Amino acid sequence: MPTHDDADQLYKQAVEAAGRGDHFKAKELFEDALELYREVPGAEKDQAHCLYSLATTLLILGKPAQAEPLYRQALTLYQTAPTSERNQAQCLYNLAISLHRLEKLDEAAPPLSSGTRPVSKHFRDRTRPSQLPGQPRQRTTPAGQTSRRRTLLPPSTHPLPNTPRNRTRTGHRFA
């Protein structure tokens, strides 16, 4: 019978493979780890992490149709786990990306704008309809122009005052 440590080892190897960019190997290792996690009692949160990672790997490999049900399974498991609001939010966001890539736009918008606590807490600025996945993020400058670059605060409103202590602390001079 497989142990939790066996599944953890496979999961770590999969994460390392994904970090190296070897997503095909990572996919195989995530699938193997998932099988082991399913046999280990009490490993639901680890199983959810593995499902989420496998779905993300499939999304990177350009297979959003295979990633969508895995994100839904991971979300179901995260909803039963305590203190997993951030994981739920990430799962909802990536699910919306999958749906958007599958051109299921009617289904993609509700997870982002559902108003649930995880989405509004961790992805507050991405819940606007103009911020759906795959669309460039734009900002409006004080002059009303649309810009993709981050605007700098004027020196008078900078959060750190221009004092000698702050100049030595940050190594920068404001103004």
Rosetta silent file (secondary structure, phi, psi, omega in degrees, C-alpha in Angstrom):
SEQUENCE: MPTHDDADQLYKQAVEAAGRGDHFKAKELFEDALELYREVPGAEKDQAHCLYSLATTLLILGKPAQAEPLYRQALTLYQTAPTSERNQAQCLYNLAISLHRLEKLDEAAPPLSSGTRPVSKHFRDRTRPSQLPGQPRQRTTPAGQTSRRRTLLPPSTHPLPNTPRNRTRTGHRFA
SCORE:     score description
SCORE:     0.000 S_00000001
   1 L     0.000  131.629 -178.376    0.000    0.000    0.000 S_00000001
   2 L   -69.592  151.648  178.803    1.426    3.403   -0.979 S_00000001
   3 L  -105.738  168.916  177.960    2.237    5.919    1.714 S_00000001
   4 H   -63.057  -37.026  179.936    1.746    9.639    1.891 S_00000001
   5 H   -64.700  -36.441  177.198    5.515   10.100    1.582 S_00000001
   6 H   -61.893  -44.630  179.327    5.573    8.172   -1.704 S_00000001
   7 H   -65.826  -40.636  178.460    2.939   10.484   -3.145 S_00000001
   8 H   -61.580  -40.831  179.293    4.773   13.542   -1.798 S_00000001
   9 H   -61.890  -45.194  178.234    8.012   12.429   -3.482 S_00000001
  10 H   -63.579  -40.717  179.711    6.275   12.047   -6.841 S_00000001
  11 H   -62.250  -44.549  179.166    4.568   15.407   -6.399 S_00000001
  12 H   -63.388  -40.106  177.228    7.903   17.124   -5.632 S_00000001
  13 H   -63.380  -38.463  178.534    9.505   15.503   -8.678 S_00000001
  14 H   -65.443  -41.816  178.504    6.606   16.745  -10.808 S_00000001
  15 H   -63.413  -41.697  177.844    6.991   20.283   -9.478 S_00000001
  16 H   -63.639  -42.075  178.692   10.723   20.160  -10.243 S_00000001
  17 H   -63.268  -41.253  178.086   10.045   18.893  -13.781 S_00000001
  18 H   -65.214  -38.385  178.049    7.531   21.683  -14.343 S_00000001
  19 H   -63.546  -32.352  177.174   10.056   24.196  -13.015 S_00000001
  20 H   -79.705  -10.470 -178.479   12.585   22.973  -15.578 S_00000001
  21 L    92.054    6.435  178.242    9.971   23.358  -18.307 S_00000001
  22 L   -90.169   75.837 -172.465    9.570   19.618  -18.871 S_00000001
  23 H   -72.185  -27.441  178.090    5.769   19.733  -18.761 S_00000001
  24 H   -68.100  -42.437  176.929    5.222   16.345  -20.403 S_00000001
  25 H   -66.926  -40.915  179.171    7.249   14.639  -17.666 S_00000001
  26 H   -60.620  -40.727  179.281    5.526   16.777  -15.025 S_00000001
  27 H   -59.828  -45.697  179.238    2.115   15.683  -16.353 S_00000001
  28 H   -62.176  -44.299 -178.707    3.048   12.010  -15.995 S_00000001
  29 H   -67.633  -39.278  176.622    4.413   12.507  -12.486 S_00000001
  30 H   -62.622  -40.077  178.705    1.363   14.526  -11.366 S_00000001
  31 H   -63.995  -41.901  178.069   -0.898   11.740  -12.663 S_00000001
  32 H   -64.961  -42.768  178.735    1.121    9.110  -10.762 S_00000001
  33 H   -63.836  -38.618  179.826    1.091   11.208   -7.580 S_00000001
  34 H   -62.728  -41.377  177.435   -2.655   11.733   -7.939 S_00000001
  35 H   -59.906  -41.886 -179.992   -3.252    7.976   -8.088 S_00000001
  36 H   -68.985  -42.026  178.982   -1.270    7.521   -4.878 S_00000001
  37 H   -61.017  -34.069 -179.833   -3.002   10.428   -3.095 S_00000001
  38 H   -68.098  -24.068  179.222   -6.377    8.872   -3.943 S_00000001
  39 H   -89.163  -14.357 -178.238   -5.352    5.687   -2.132 S_00000001
  40 L   -92.159  122.754  179.394   -4.094    7.496    0.988 S_00000001
  41 L   -70.098  141.304  176.995   -6.843    8.284    3.521 S_00000001
  42 L    79.297   14.846 -178.409   -7.048   11.898    4.718 S_00000001
  43 L  -107.836   34.781 -175.886   -5.052   13.353    1.817 S_00000001
  44 H   -64.678  -41.404 -179.182   -7.893   15.337    0.258 S_00000001
  45 H   -68.062  -38.789  176.208   -6.102   18.694    0.366 S_00000001
  46 H   -65.652  -36.890  177.157   -2.960   17.152   -1.139 S_00000001
  47 H   -63.800  -40.621  178.084   -5.133   15.525   -3.770 S_00000001
  48 H   -63.923  -42.408  177.232   -6.652   18.937   -4.552 S_00000001
  49 H   -60.070  -42.228 -178.616   -3.160   20.468   -4.891 S_00000001
  50 H   -66.969  -43.251  176.600   -2.184   17.665   -7.239 S_00000001
  51 H   -60.277  -44.620  179.439   -5.347   18.061   -9.333 S_00000001
  52 H   -61.180  -45.703 -178.859   -4.765   21.815   -9.523 S_00000001
  53 H   -66.106  -40.627  177.541   -1.124   21.356  -10.570 S_00000001
  54 H   -63.553  -43.665  178.698   -2.028   18.730  -13.158 S_00000001
  55 H   -63.055  -40.574  178.664   -4.736   20.989  -14.590 S_00000001
  56 H   -65.402  -39.314  176.702   -2.325   23.923  -14.739 S_00000001
  57 H   -62.720  -42.938  177.949    0.236   21.748  -16.527 S_00000001
  58 H   -64.353  -36.717  177.711   -2.404   20.696  -19.049 S_00000001
  59 H   -64.096  -41.729  177.667   -3.360   24.342  -19.538 S_00000001
  60 H   -64.017  -36.787  179.543    0.289   25.187  -20.237 S_00000001
  61 L   -76.934    0.357  177.198    0.439   22.303  -22.727 S_00000001
  62 L    82.526   29.729 -179.490   -2.540   23.824  -24.551 S_00000001
  63 L  -121.794   65.994 -177.512   -5.163   21.323  -23.406 S_00000001
  64 H   -65.669  -26.620  179.553   -7.829   23.447  -21.684 S_00000001
  65 H   -66.666  -34.269  177.446  -10.558   20.872  -22.367 S_00000001
  66 H   -79.785  -27.027 -178.338   -8.693   18.320  -20.243 S_00000001
  67 H   -75.577  -34.281 -174.976   -7.842   20.929  -17.585 S_00000001
  68 H   -54.696  -53.072 -178.675  -11.419   22.128  -17.001 S_00000001
  69 H   -65.834  -28.878  178.256  -12.807   19.027  -15.207 S_00000001
  70 H   -69.004  -39.967  175.354   -9.646   18.750  -13.113 S_00000001
  71 H   -62.146  -39.815  179.742  -10.036   22.345  -11.932 S_00000001
  72 H   -65.551  -39.886  177.246  -13.651   21.584  -11.024 S_00000001
  73 H   -65.096  -43.491  179.590  -12.606   18.486   -9.036 S_00000001
  74 H   -62.607  -41.468  179.650   -9.873   20.451   -7.250 S_00000001
  75 H   -61.496  -42.333  178.001  -12.342   23.223   -6.434 S_00000001
  76 H   -60.342  -43.011  179.243  -14.771   20.709   -4.918 S_00000001
  77 H   -69.563  -38.928  178.436  -12.007   19.295   -2.713 S_00000001
  78 H   -63.405  -34.480 -178.413  -10.754   22.766   -1.725 S_00000001
  79 H   -67.882  -21.224  177.312  -14.265   23.749   -0.647 S_00000001
  80 H   -89.705  -15.353 -176.907  -14.264   20.923    1.914 S_00000001
  81 L   -89.907  140.060  176.935  -10.820   21.829    3.305 S_00000001
  82 L   -72.901  152.317  178.118  -10.430   24.455    6.026 S_00000001
  83 L    50.985   48.171  178.531   -8.397   27.606    5.309 S_00000001
  84 L  -122.737   27.791 -177.541   -8.266   27.073    1.564 S_00000001
  85 H   -61.555  -41.742 -179.740   -9.865   30.325    0.399 S_00000001
  86 H   -64.950  -41.538  178.365   -6.781   31.402   -1.545 S_00000001
  87 H   -63.108  -39.713  178.037   -6.571   28.003   -3.249 S_00000001
  88 H   -62.282  -42.072 -179.544  -10.258   28.248   -4.162 S_00000001
  89 H   -64.137  -44.446  178.664   -9.684   31.693   -5.656 S_00000001
  90 H   -63.500  -39.185  179.966   -6.720   30.519   -7.726 S_00000001
  91 H   -65.668  -44.530  177.626   -8.695   27.506   -8.883 S_00000001
  92 H   -61.077  -42.652 -178.790  -11.675   29.642   -9.897 S_00000001
  93 H   -64.439  -46.185 -179.842   -9.433   32.039  -11.785 S_00000001
  94 H   -69.835  -31.088  173.802   -7.647   29.274  -13.707 S_00000001
  95 H   -62.091  -42.752  178.137  -10.969   27.575  -14.389 S_00000001
  96 H   -63.642  -37.027  176.403  -12.145   30.823  -15.959 S_00000001
  97 H   -62.860  -44.527  178.374   -8.971   30.921  -18.076 S_00000001
  98 H   -59.332  -47.974 -179.380   -9.670   27.375  -19.282 S_00000001
  99 H   -63.066  -38.329  178.722  -13.264   28.230  -20.127 S_00000001
 100 H   -64.254  -42.038  178.825  -12.148   31.404  -21.896 S_00000001
 101 H   -68.360  -25.512  175.787   -9.674   29.454  -24.034 S_00000001
 102 L   -85.711    2.768 -179.066  -12.449   27.003  -24.878 S_00000001
 103 L    60.873   33.074  173.299  -14.522   30.033  -25.914 S_00000001
 104 L   -99.084   65.858 -172.375  -17.157   29.271  -23.283 S_00000001
 105 H   -64.539  -31.309  178.358  -17.402   32.949  -22.409 S_00000001
 106 H   -65.064  -33.113  179.437  -20.808   32.619  -20.737 S_00000001
 107 H   -86.025  -23.557 -176.024  -19.323   30.148  -18.270 S_00000001
 108 H   -73.297  -35.930 -176.462  -16.013   32.020  -17.863 S_00000001
 109 H   -70.732  -41.939 -176.769  -17.446   35.237  -16.440 S_00000001
 110 H   -57.600  -41.348  179.146  -19.489   33.854  -13.494 S_00000001
 111 H   -61.203  -31.667 -179.043  -16.548   32.339  -11.571 S_00000001
 112 H   -80.729  -29.824 -176.300  -14.772   35.682  -11.690 S_00000001
 113 H  -111.176   19.942 -175.427  -17.742   37.845  -10.820 S_00000001
 114 L   -69.729  -16.967  178.976  -19.554   35.486   -8.474 S_00000001
 115 L    76.788   10.543  178.050  -18.853   37.725   -5.496 S_00000001
 116 L   -70.148  157.106 -176.104  -17.707   34.806   -3.380 S_00000001
 117 H   -57.802  -46.673 -178.004  -15.296   35.651   -0.627 S_00000001
 118 H   -60.035  -41.896 -177.952  -12.223   33.991   -2.145 S_00000001
 119 H   -68.556  -46.683 -176.508  -12.557   35.784   -5.463 S_00000001
 120 H   -69.704  -27.163 -178.275  -13.315   39.174   -3.996 S_00000001
 121 H   -80.556  -44.167 -171.832  -10.570   38.853   -1.380 S_00000001
 122 H  -102.768  -19.609 -179.011   -7.671   37.578   -3.477 S_00000001
 123 L  -131.280   45.507 -174.102   -8.487   38.603   -7.032 S_00000001
 124 H   -56.877  -46.143 -174.969  -10.396   41.806   -6.455 S_00000001
 125 H   -77.571   -9.254 -179.177   -8.997   43.714   -9.453 S_00000001
 126 H   -98.449    5.614 -175.943   -9.567   40.789  -11.870 S_00000001
 127 L   -90.485   -7.934  177.970  -13.306   40.509  -11.305 S_00000001
 128 L   -72.331  144.805 -178.779  -14.242   43.357  -13.651 S_00000001
 129 H   -57.418  -30.763 -179.533  -15.587   42.184  -17.020 S_00000001
 130 H   -73.676   -8.700 -177.444  -12.826   44.105  -18.826 S_00000001
 131 H  -106.642   25.653  178.610  -10.249   42.028  -16.944 S_00000001
 132 L   -62.904  151.912 -179.523  -11.254   38.603  -18.225 S_00000001
 133 L   -55.620  142.375  177.722   -8.345   36.259  -18.869 S_00000001
 134 L    90.957   -6.202  178.450   -6.568   36.748  -22.161 S_00000001
 135 L  -106.138  139.908 -178.783   -7.295   40.464  -22.351 S_00000001
 136 L   -65.501  142.608  178.807   -4.525   43.014  -21.757 S_00000001
 137 L   -84.180  126.868 -177.926   -4.698   44.868  -18.496 S_00000001
 138 L  -122.867  150.455  177.407   -4.981   48.592  -19.070 S_00000001
 139 E  -121.358  156.352  175.987   -4.804   51.549  -16.744 S_00000001
 140 E  -106.101  127.262 -179.773   -6.124   55.056  -17.126 S_00000001
 141 L   -79.908  165.899  179.085   -3.617   57.841  -16.534 S_00000001
 142 L   -56.000  -29.208  179.804   -4.593   61.081  -14.786 S_00000001
 143 L   -78.893   -1.812  178.897   -4.900   62.717  -18.223 S_00000001
 144 L    89.165    5.750  179.854   -7.528   60.101  -19.143 S_00000001
 145 L   -86.514  148.884  177.400   -5.290   58.237  -21.559 S_00000001
 146 E   -85.553  132.801 -177.206   -5.182   54.457  -21.546 S_00000001
 147 E  -138.623  145.315  174.323   -1.785   53.067  -20.637 S_00000001
 148 L   -96.764   -6.697 -178.936   -0.335   49.606  -20.104 S_00000001
 149 L   -93.432  152.360  178.637    2.586   50.990  -18.124 S_00000001
 150 L   -76.627  129.384  179.968    2.567   51.587  -14.427 S_00000001
 151 L   -87.725  141.827  178.614    2.385   55.269  -13.647 S_00000001
 152 L   -85.450  147.924  177.291    4.683   56.690  -11.006 S_00000001
 153 L   -73.772  143.416  174.030    3.303   58.733   -8.168 S_00000001
 154 L   -62.965  152.516 -176.558    4.166   62.418   -8.220 S_00000001
 155 H   -55.328  -31.814 -177.483    6.835   63.289   -5.616 S_00000001
 156 H   -71.179  -22.328 -178.504    4.329   65.102   -3.414 S_00000001
 157 H  -110.158   11.429 -179.464    2.172   61.972   -2.984 S_00000001
 158 L   -66.788  140.005 -175.166    4.953   59.393   -2.712 S_00000001
 159 L   -63.899  -27.086  177.220    4.445   57.134    0.321 S_00000001
 160 L  -105.257  124.553  179.156    7.984   57.767    1.648 S_00000001
 161 L   -67.206  153.352 -178.564    8.916   61.382    2.291 S_00000001
 162 L   -81.506   80.098  179.547   12.117   62.652    0.685 S_00000001
 163 L  -118.292  158.359  179.412   14.271   62.733    3.801 S_00000001
 164 H   -57.156  -37.121 -179.711   17.954   61.851    4.211 S_00000001
 165 H   -62.591  -45.004  179.731   17.020   58.812    6.299 S_00000001
 166 H   -70.287  -31.976  177.578   14.734   57.399    3.588 S_00000001
 167 H   -65.548  -39.375  179.508   17.278   58.168    0.852 S_00000001
 168 H   -75.660  -31.593 -179.284   19.912   56.101    2.644 S_00000001
 169 H   -68.888  -41.548 -176.495   17.422   53.367    3.517 S_00000001
 170 H   -99.964  -19.142 -177.447   16.202   52.842   -0.053 S_00000001
 171 L    77.968    7.982 -179.157   19.172   54.087   -2.062 S_00000001
 172 L  -120.625  155.410  175.893   16.825   56.196   -4.184 S_00000001
 173 L  -114.975  123.975 -179.735   16.119   59.857   -4.339 S_00000001
 174 L   -94.312  123.176  172.651   12.498   60.902   -4.820 S_00000001
 175 L   128.353    0.000    0.000   11.943   64.119   -6.693 S_00000001
